Amino acid sequence: MKPALDPSLQSPIPKKAPMNATAAVDFTDRLEVRLRRELLSHPDFEFERLVVRRVPGGGVCLEGVMCSETDVSEVAGFVSRVTGATEILNKLVVWTKPFKG
């Protein structure tokens, strides 16, 4: 069973950021932190390193190293469903852990 998503992530990313520059930075930081936390706590995803950034036009950029065997396209789909972002820049590198036997 998948964990319940944070309700604050259910609404889509607004097309325009608030007029106040400080508010825009705070909004972006909150979105990035919340989305990163959701990704890191997802039971099907495992990351060695993960950076989440908001990009102009309401998109999201994911950078980092993914260690799980889950297809990276599933991560992009999850991000799209959670944030409502239409553009996902997926710069994740998949690293297969060596077998320890």
Residue pairs with C-beta under 8 A, 6 or more apart in sequence:
2 42
2 43
3 41
3 42
3 43
5 38
5 82
6 34
6 37
6 38
8 34
9 34
9 35
9 38
9 82
9 83
10 82
11 84
12 58
12 83
12 84
12 85
13 31
13 54
13 58
13 60
13 83
13 84
13 85
14 58
15 58
17 23
17 24
17 27
17 28
18 24
18 27
28 54
31 54
31 83
32 52
32 53
32 54
35 52
35 60
35 79
35 82
35 83
36 50
36 51
36 52
38 82
39 45
39 47
39 50
39 52
39 62
39 75
39 78
39 79
40 47
40 50
42 78
44 68
44 70
44 74
45 66
45 68
45 70
45 74
45 75
45 78
46 66
46 67
46 68
47 64
47 65
47 66
47 67
47 68
48 64
48 65
48 66
48 67
48 95
49 64
49 65
50 62
50 63
50 64
50 65
50 66
51 62
51 63
51 64
52 60
52 61
52 62
53 60
53 61
53 63
54 60
54 61
55 61
55 87
55 89
57 87
58 84
58 85
58 86
58 87
59 85
59 86
59 87
59 88
59 89
60 79
60 83
60 85
60 87
60 88
60 89
61 88
61 89
61 91
62 75
62 76
62 79
62 88
62 89
62 90
62 91
62 92
63 91
63 92
64 91
64 92
64 93
65 92
65 93
65 94
65 95
66 72
66 75
66 92
66 93
66 94
66 95
67 95
67 96
67 97
69 96
72 90
72 92
72 94
73 90
75 90
75 92
76 88
76 90
79 85
79 88
80 86
80 88
